[in-house]
Each structure stands twice: as C-alpha cells, then as structure tokens.
C-alpha cells in the first residue's frame, strides 16, 4: 500500500510539474537565460543569522529544561506510538456502547 501511495504521489507531482512548465511556457512567463543572475555573495552575518542563533539557543534551553524537570520519564509513562499495546485495555468506547459506567446510554444497573 505504501509503494502504491508513493508511486501515485510521485506521478501526480511529476504530472503537475509538466503542466506548470507547459502553462508558464505557453504564457511566456519563463524568463530567458540572459536575464538570470547567479548570486555569489555566500554566507553573510546579517540579522537573520543572529535570530537563528538566538532561537536555536532558546530551543536548546527548553529541551534541557524539559529533560531536567522529568519530561523523559513522563513520555515513557505515557506510552509509545499510537497502536502499541502495553497490556492496558482501554474501556471507554466499550463502556459507552454497552451502557457501562459513565455512559450516556441507559443500561442495566447492578
């Protein structure tokens, strides 16, 4: 199923790319090579560089804080990925459909 989805998405993207190329070429919206400019500036230390450094530092601080305040054991306690079973049964849906405790449906009372 995954291979089918991969193939379908790839074919759709490739077809969309060709359609866009044909439409833009037909309307004359593709610039010529003579007007193209290749940037040769390289890496520069401007305000975006400093903002990246500030927010990477903030992210590192938040991750360290999360780890120091017990975040990792909390994640382990919550369980793994959806679909993994750790032996606990989840009764919420069954209780609601069978009229169990906390249900909105009328059911037998003991």
WOQUIQUI-V420746 format. One record per backbone hydrogen bond with DSSP energy under -0.5 kcal/mol. NH is the residue of the N-H (numbers start at 1). CO is the residue of the C=O. If there is no record, write none. Layout:
# WOQUIQUI-V420746
NH;CO  NH;CO
This chain:
# WOQUIQUI-V420746
5;1  6;2  7;3  8;4  9;5  10;6  11;7  12;8  13;9  14;10  15;11  16;12  17;13  18;14  19;15  20;16  21;17  22;18  23;19  24;20  25;21  26;22  27;23  28;24  28;25  29;24  31;29  35;32  36;33  39;37  46;44  49;46  50;46  51;47  52;48  53;49  54;50  55;51  56;52  57;53  58;54  59;55  60;56  61;57  62;58  63;59  64;60  65;61  66;62  67;63  68;64  69;65  70;67  71;66  74;70  75;71  76;72  77;73  78;74  79;75  79;76  84;81  86;84  91;89  95;91  96;92  97;93  98;94  99;95  100;95  103;100
